[in-house]
Amino acid sequence: MATKSTDEKKTTTSKKTASAATKTASAKKAASESAVKTAAKSTVKSSTKTAEKAETKTSAKVSAKKAVETSVRTGSETIVKSAVKSVEKTAAKKTAETPVVYDEDSIQHLEGLEHIRLRPGMYIGSLGDGSNENDGIYILLKEGIDNSVDEFSQGYGKKIDIEIKDGCVKIRDYGRGIPLGKLEDCVSNVNTGAKYNNSVFKQAIGMNGVGIKATNALSSYFRAASIRDGKMAVVEFKKGEKISSKTGAAKPGVPNGTYLEFIPDAELFKKYVFNMEYVEKRLWNYAYLNPGLLLKCNGKEYISENGIQDLLMNEMNGAEKALYPFFNYSGENLQFVLTHGATLDKFVYSFVNGQSTDDGGTHVTAFLDGFTKGVNEFFKKEYDIKDVTSGLFVALKVGLDNPMFTSQTKNKLGNVEIRAPIIKEVQAAVDDWLRHNPPVAGAIEEKIIKNQKARNEINSVTEKQIREAEKSVMLKIKKLKDCKYHLQDGPKGAESMIFITEGDSATGSMVNARDVSYQAIFSLRGKPENMYGRKKSAIFENEELKNLTFSLGVQKDVEGLRYEKIVIATDADNDGFHIRNLVLTYLLLFFEELVLTGHVYILETPLFRVRNKTKTVYCYSEESRDKEMKKLGKGVEVTRFKGLGEISGNEFGQFIRPRKEGESEDVGIHLTPVTIQTLKNVPEVLEFYMGKNTPERREFIVNNLASEIDA
């Protein structure tokens, strides 16, 4: 959101381009407050001037002026209102007939921090409230820590102190400290910083000069201090605007370094809360990627001695699940640790300059290609990459002077020039490793052969089922209301999604509300079968799950996925949650990669509708409901939606349409991505909630969830 001074600038500019209808609306408000002739005359004169200015390029000016002059002669408040209505009607008609003027006055200039506040999504992705690990508040935290980690990576400061309390974040490092004369510029002037200078910062995380400025711009309070050789500079900001600065002597004995303190702006992030599990995951990643660096957060210490090997050890829940000892490789700009596990899925934990690249990128694809080439070169075979990499566990770390990420949040690397060098280096390293470790080579080939057999078994079952069901399923799936464009259609299918709903009632509401170009609907008949402990072939023995699998297009391989988003849309009650868990179990057991690659979401629908005679508001929480009830006052009516079928098609449209640029996060579709915090926990969680341990589950429900069960 813009600051007060920015609002004034924008208002001045918008007056020149706004439609007559907008301007006369403000005139109407002013006129309605004038009860006497003199006040009405003064108001109308002002309105005339505004109307004339806004209507200089339309013929509505004459009509507006005549109507207003009539109100001046009578001095009647009633006629003033009538005149304003006449102005509005005429102006609206002319505005519809005449295109909006696009000239020099239409061009706006926004300073760097103003633009960040106006378009925060460009810099930090989703705002969110902290309930998802990719929400904006964690990006703000990351940007602050990144600068301190960069100091450590350059050989300065071995400790970072962090405190997160009541929404306020404090970060203190013991590096060189930002040069005092440039402190203000470095935290507020976009595209200013030392990270552009490769002689000062090599392979730094922050490279585009925006990071910490975004933290400043999107915080209700931001403070930065730098201590260098007994001197200190401090600067404070409020929503991106400087409120104070000073320089002077530091207290005796205070070590060099940088201090940051900020409070994410609640106007942007709503009622946010830092989930410390998400924070801890990020801090452990910093520790794994920077052996010897001590991070202390709220009294807890995070430090790693063995780097990314510790990461892989932790994710696999110990080395006992590894089929052979870890292979550690460390080159000048490339480091990796790998082994195979018994699973058929591969897991790659990738990083560039200390930045986690959850969505992979060119370094990941190049590594997998290089590993496959190295294996095939050693065995003198042409094994398929899927068979070679199935079950592979890898922690991959790459250092680049000029990384190019595909977004500001740096989740995916795009540097194409690194592909060939990485393939060559990995291929040579793997071939040499296998030559010196015959037992490991034997274990890997045995794993590859097992992968081949498992894949052939799955494919043979799938092919058989496809042949049997091709006519009955592929030509028409009764419960599928398909869309026009799919992932295979390129850009047109980039936003394609399939809603998995429960029952015909919910489906009926959505069918009339959806956009048939890219929104499909698959309707479950009720609760699908619990697939825990079943083989994949069982999918094709269950009519409903078979149809769902064909609808998704993953009957042969997840690469056949037809939709960018798989959205589970169930009721917000116990039955709805149970169906959600059954669908997630099906996906995690047989198509885990769809979850890992971010294709699976939960549709959040409003719990309440609050309205009076003039306004309707939809609320997603009891707190929001109470707030809106207070706003609307007497005569308010509240409806509790217990099922999707209770929401009419006309209403549902606004809950599944995309949010338009500049709209509040309270409107449009609300999707919560399904994420996996730690892979090692997945089997344990599925076994507990979906296995046959009924007594343990019953005890857990009685002790923990009884108060939340609907009566």
SVG drawing of the C-alpha trace seen along z (x, -y; Angstrom):
<svg xmlns="http://www.w3.org/2000/svg" viewBox="-35 -32 75 89">
<polyline fill="none" stroke="black" stroke-width="0.4" points="0.0,0.0 1.2,-3.5 2.2,-5.9 0.3,-9.1 2.5,-11.3 2.4,-8.8 -1.4,-8.7 -1.5,-12.4 0.7,-12.2 -1.4,-9.4 -4.6,-11.3 -3.4,-14.4 -2.4,-12.4 -5.6,-10.3 -7.8,-13.5 -6.5,-14.2 -7.5,-10.8 -10.5,-9.6 -13.9,-9.3 -16.6,-11.9 -18.6,-9.5 -15.9,-9.2 -15.5,-12.9 -19.2,-13.7 -19.6,-11.0 -17.3,-13.1 -19.4,-16.2 -22.5,-14.4 -21.0,-13.6 -20.0,-17.2 -23.4,-18.5 -25.3,-16.3 -23.6,-17.9 -24.7,-21.4 -28.0,-22.3 -28.1,-26.1 -28.0,-28.0 -24.6,-29.7 -22.9,-26.4 -24.6,-24.7 -23.4,-27.5 -19.9,-27.2 -19.9,-23.4 -21.5,-23.5 -18.9,-26.0 -16.2,-23.7 -18.0,-20.8 -18.3,-22.7 -14.5,-23.3 -13.8,-19.6 -16.4,-18.5 -15.0,-20.9 -11.4,-19.7 -12.4,-16.0 -14.6,-16.6 -12.3,-18.8 -12.2,-16.1 -15.9,-15.1 -19.1,-17.0 -20.5,-16.1 -19.0,-19.4 -21.9,-21.5 -24.5,-19.2 -22.7,-19.1 -22.3,-22.9 -26.0,-23.6 -27.2,-21.1 -25.0,-22.6 -25.9,-26.2 -29.6,-25.3 -28.8,-24.1 -27.0,-27.3 -30.0,-29.4 -32.4,-27.4 -30.0,-26.7 -32.1,-23.6 -30.3,-20.7 -32.8,-18.4 -32.1,-19.9 -28.4,-19.8 -28.7,-16.0 -30.8,-15.9 -28.3,-17.9 -25.4,-15.7 -27.4,-12.6 -27.9,-14.3 -24.2,-15.0 -23.4,-11.4 -25.9,-10.0 -24.6,-12.2 -21.0,-11.7 -21.4,-7.9 -23.0,-7.9 -20.3,-10.0 -17.6,-8.0 -19.0,-4.8 -19.0,-6.5 -15.6,-8.1 -12.4,-6.1 -10.3,-7.1 -7.7,-9.6 -4.2,-8.2 -1.6,-11.0 1.4,-12.4 -0.7,-13.1 -1.6,-9.3 2.0,-8.4 2.8,-7.8 6.2,-7.6 6.6,-5.5 9.8,-5.4 11.4,-2.1 9.8,-1.4 6.4,-2.7 6.4,-0.2 7.2,2.6 4.3,1.7 2.0,1.4 3.1,4.7 4.5,6.8 3.8,10.0 6.5,9.2 9.1,9.2 8.0,11.7 5.3,13.8 2.2,14.5 1.6,12.2 -0.1,14.8 -0.5,15.0 2.3,17.3 0.4,20.6 2.4,21.6 6.2,21.9 6.4,19.7 4.3,16.8 5.8,13.4 6.8,13.0 9.4,15.8 10.8,14.1 11.3,10.9 13.1,13.0 15.2,14.7 16.3,11.5 17.5,10.2 19.4,13.4 20.8,13.8 22.9,10.6 24.4,11.9 25.1,15.3 26.9,13.6 29.2,12.0 30.1,15.4 30.6,16.8 33.2,14.1 35.0,15.0 33.6,12.5 31.6,13.3 30.9,16.9 27.7,16.2 24.2,14.8 21.8,13.9 18.1,14.0 15.0,13.2 11.4,13.6 8.9,12.5 5.3,11.1 5.7,10.6 9.0,8.6 12.2,9.9 15.7,8.9 18.9,10.1 22.4,9.3 25.6,10.5 29.2,9.9 30.6,9.3 32.2,6.1 29.1,4.0 27.5,2.0 29.7,-1.0 28.2,-3.8 27.8,-6.4 25.8,-4.0 23.6,-2.4 20.5,-4.3 21.0,-3.6 21.6,0.1 18.3,0.6 16.1,-1.8 17.5,-2.6 16.6,0.2 19.4,1.5 22.0,0.2 24.4,2.6 27.8,4.3 26.5,7.6 27.1,6.3 30.8,6.2 32.2,9.7 35.5,8.6 33.8,7.9 31.0,10.5 31.6,13.8 28.7,16.1 26.4,14.1 22.7,15.0 21.5,11.5 22.4,10.2 19.6,7.9 19.8,5.1 16.1,5.5 16.0,8.0 16.4,6.1 14.6,3.1 11.5,5.2 11.7,6.0 11.9,2.3 9.1,1.4 6.7,4.0 7.3,3.5 5.3,1.2 8.6,0.5 12.2,1.1 15.5,0.2 19.0,0.8 22.2,0.2 25.8,0.7 28.9,0.7 32.4,0.3 35.5,-0.3 33.9,-2.1 31.5,-4.2 27.8,-3.6 25.0,-4.6 21.3,-4.0 18.3,-4.6 14.6,-4.0 11.7,-3.7 7.9,-3.4 6.3,-1.6 9.3,-2.5 9.5,-6.1 12.4,-7.3 11.5,-8.7 15.0,-9.2 18.7,-8.7 21.8,-9.4 25.5,-8.6 28.0,-8.7 30.3,-6.7 29.4,-3.1 29.6,-1.9 33.0,-0.8 33.8,2.8 30.8,3.3 31.9,5.7 31.5,4.8 28.4,6.0 24.9,5.2 21.7,5.1 18.2,5.3 14.8,5.1 11.5,5.1 7.8,5.7 5.9,7.0 3.1,4.6 -0.2,6.1 -2.1,4.1 -0.5,6.2 0.0,9.5 -3.2,9.4 -3.1,11.3 0.2,13.1 2.1,15.6 5.6,16.9 5.4,20.7 8.6,21.7 8.7,25.1 9.0,23.3 11.6,21.0 13.6,23.9 13.7,25.6 15.2,22.5 17.7,22.1 18.9,25.7 19.3,25.2 21.6,22.2 23.6,24.4 23.9,27.3 25.1,25.0 27.5,23.2 29.5,25.6 30.8,23.9 28.3,21.1 26.4,20.8 22.8,19.5 21.0,18.8 17.2,18.2 15.2,17.6 17.8,19.4 18.1,22.5 21.4,23.2 21.7,24.4 25.1,25.6 26.4,28.3 29.9,29.8 29.4,32.0 27.3,29.7 24.9,31.1 25.8,34.7 24.1,33.9 21.1,32.6 20.8,35.9 21.3,37.9 18.5,36.1 16.1,36.3 16.7,40.1 16.3,40.5 19.8,42.0 22.2,43.7 20.7,47.2 18.2,46.6 20.9,46.0 21.7,48.9 25.4,47.9 27.7,45.4 27.2,41.7 29.3,40.5 30.7,37.0 32.0,34.9 33.4,31.4 34.6,29.4 35.4,25.7 31.8,24.6 30.0,27.9 29.3,30.1 27.0,33.0 26.3,36.0 24.2,38.9 23.0,42.4 20.1,44.6 17.2,45.7 14.6,48.5 11.9,46.1 11.1,45.6 10.9,41.8 14.0,39.6 14.6,36.7 16.9,33.8 17.6,31.1 19.2,28.3 20.8,25.0 22.5,22.2 24.8,19.8 23.0,21.0 19.5,20.4 17.2,23.3 15.8,24.0 12.7,26.0 11.6,25.9 14.9,27.2 16.3,25.6 19.1,26.2 21.6,27.3 19.3,30.2 18.4,31.4 22.1,31.2 23.1,33.2 20.7,36.0 21.8,36.2 25.4,36.2 24.8,38.9 23.0,41.1 25.8,40.6 28.4,41.5 26.6,44.7 26.1,45.8 29.7,45.0 30.9,47.2 28.6,50.2 28.8,49.7 25.0,49.8 22.1,47.5 20.0,47.6 17.0,45.3 17.4,42.2 14.2,43.1 15.7,46.4 19.0,44.9 17.6,42.1 14.6,43.8 15.3,44.0 18.2,41.5 18.7,39.1 20.9,36.1 21.9,32.9 23.3,30.6 25.1,27.3 26.2,25.0 28.1,21.7 27.7,19.1 28.9,15.5 25.9,14.4 22.9,16.7 19.7,16.0 16.6,17.1 13.2,17.4 11.6,15.2 12.4,12.8 11.8,15.5 14.7,17.5 13.1,21.0 14.3,22.1 17.6,21.5 17.6,20.5 21.3,20.3 21.6,22.4 25.3,22.0 26.1,24.1 24.4,27.2 27.2,28.7 30.0,28.0 27.9,29.7 27.0,32.7 30.7,33.2 31.9,32.8 29.3,35.0 29.8,37.7 33.5,37.8 33.1,37.8 30.6,40.7 32.6,42.8 35.8,42.4 33.9,43.2 32.4,46.4 35.8,47.6 37.3,47.2 34.2,48.7 33.2,52.1 30.8,53.0 28.9,49.7 28.8,50.3 27.2,53.7 24.6,52.2 23.7,49.5 23.3,51.9 21.2,54.2 19.0,51.1 18.7,50.2 17.5,53.7 15.0,53.6 13.8,50.3 13.4,51.7 11.3,54.6 9.1,52.5 8.5,50.0 7.8,52.8 5.4,54.4 3.6,51.1 3.6,50.4 2.3,53.8 -0.5,53.5 -1.2,50.0 -1.1,51.0 -3.4,53.9 -5.9,51.7 -5.6,49.0 -6.4,51.5 -9.4,52.8 -10.7,49.4 -9.7,47.3 -13.2,47.1 -15.2,47.0 -12.9,44.6 -10.9,42.4 -13.8,41.6 -16.2,40.6 -15.6,40.4 -19.1,39.7 -17.9,37.9 -15.5,35.6 -16.6,32.2 -13.5,31.5 -12.1,28.1 -10.9,27.0 -7.2,26.5 -4.7,28.7 -1.0,28.6 -0.1,30.1 -1.6,27.1 1.3,24.8 0.5,21.3 -3.2,21.7 -3.1,24.6 -0.6,23.0 -3.4,22.2 -5.5,25.4 -6.9,27.0 -9.1,29.9 -11.4,29.6 -11.9,33.0 -15.3,32.5 -17.6,34.7 -21.0,35.5 -23.3,34.0 -24.5,31.1 -21.1,29.5 -20.4,30.3 -23.6,28.6 -22.6,25.3 -19.2,25.4 -20.2,26.4 -22.2,23.3 -19.5,21.1 -16.4,22.4 -14.4,21.1 -14.7,24.0 -11.5,22.9 -9.3,24.1 -11.3,25.4 -12.3,29.1 -14.3,30.9 -14.2,34.5 -17.0,35.6 -16.5,38.3 -19.5,40.4 -18.6,40.3 -15.6,41.5 -13.1,43.2 -11.4,46.4 -8.5,46.1 -5.5,47.2 -3.0,47.4 -1.1,50.7 -2.4,51.5 -0.4,52.0 -0.7,49.6 -2.5,52.2 -5.4,51.8 -6.1,48.4 -7.4,50.0 -9.6,52.4 -11.5,49.5 -13.8,47.8 -13.7,44.4 -10.0,44.1 -9.4,45.6 -11.5,42.8 -9.7,40.2 -6.3,41.5 -7.3,41.4 -8.8,37.9 -5.5,36.7 -3.7,38.4 -1.1,40.1 -2.1,43.7 1.3,44.3 3.5,41.7 3.2,38.4 4.6,36.7 1.3,37.2 -0.4,34.9 -3.1,32.9 -3.6,30.1 -1.3,27.6 -3.2,27.7 -5.0,30.6 -7.4,28.9 -9.2,30.9 -12.5,29.2 -14.3,30.8 -16.7,29.6 -15.2,27.9 -16.6,30.6 -15.4,34.0 -16.6,36.0 -15.0,33.5 -11.7,33.7 -11.8,37.5 -12.4,37.5 -9.5,35.0 -7.2,37.4 -8.2,40.3 -7.5,38.4 -4.1,37.2 -3.3,40.8 -4.0,42.0 -1.7,39.2 1.1,39.6 1.3,43.4 1.2,43.6 1.9,40.1 4.1,38.5 6.0,36.5 2.8,34.5 2.8,33.3 6.6,32.7 6.5,30.6 3.7,28.4 0.7,29.5 -1.7,30.3 -3.8,27.7 -6.7,27.4 -9.6,25.1 -10.5,22.8 -14.1,21.7 -15.8,19.2 -17.3,20.4 -19.8,17.5 -21.8,15.1 -22.5,11.8 -24.9,9.3 -27.5,6.6 -29.8,4.9 -27.0,3.1 -23.8,5.2 -22.7,8.9 -19.3,10.1 -17.9,13.6 -15.7,14.6 -13.1,17.4 -12.8,17.3 -14.9,16.6 -12.7,13.6 -13.4,12.1 -17.2,12.9 -17.3,11.0 -15.4,8.1 -17.8,7.8 -20.9,8.2 -19.7,5.2 -19.1,3.1 -22.5,3.8 -24.3,3.1 -28.0,3.8 -30.1,6.0 -27.1,8.1 -27.8,11.7 -25.2,14.5 -25.2,17.7 -22.9,20.6 -21.9,22.7 -21.5,26.3 -21.2,27.7 -20.2,26.5 -23.6,27.4 -25.1,24.6 -23.3,22.0 -25.2,21.1 -23.5,21.2 -23.8,17.4 -21.9,17.0 -19.4,19.8 -18.0,18.0 -16.2,15.5 -14.5,18.2 -12.9,20.0 -12.0,17.1 -8.4,15.8 -7.6,12.7 -7.1,9.7 -4.1,7.5 -4.5,5.0 -7.4,6.8 -7.4,7.6 -6.4,11.1 -9.9,11.4 -11.5,11.9 -10.9,14.4 -9.7,18.0 -8.1,19.1 -5.7,22.1 -3.5,23.6 -0.6,25.7 0.0,29.1 3.6,29.3 5.8,31.9 8.1,30.6 10.2,33.7 10.0,36.7 11.0,39.1 7.8,38.4 5.4,39.3 5.3,43.1 4.9,42.6 2.1,40.1 0.2,42.3 0.6,45.4 -0.8,43.6 -3.7,41.9 -4.6,44.3 -3.2,47.6 -4.8,50.3 -3.8,48.9 -7.4,48.1 -6.9,48.1 -4.0,45.6 -6.0,43.2 -9.0,43.4 -6.9,42.5 -5.3,39.6 -8.7,38.3 -10.1,38.5 -7.1,36.7 -6.6,34.1 -9.5,33.5 -12.7,34.2 -13.3,30.5 -13.2,29.8 -15.7,32.4 -19.0,31.0 -22.0,31.8"/>
</svg>
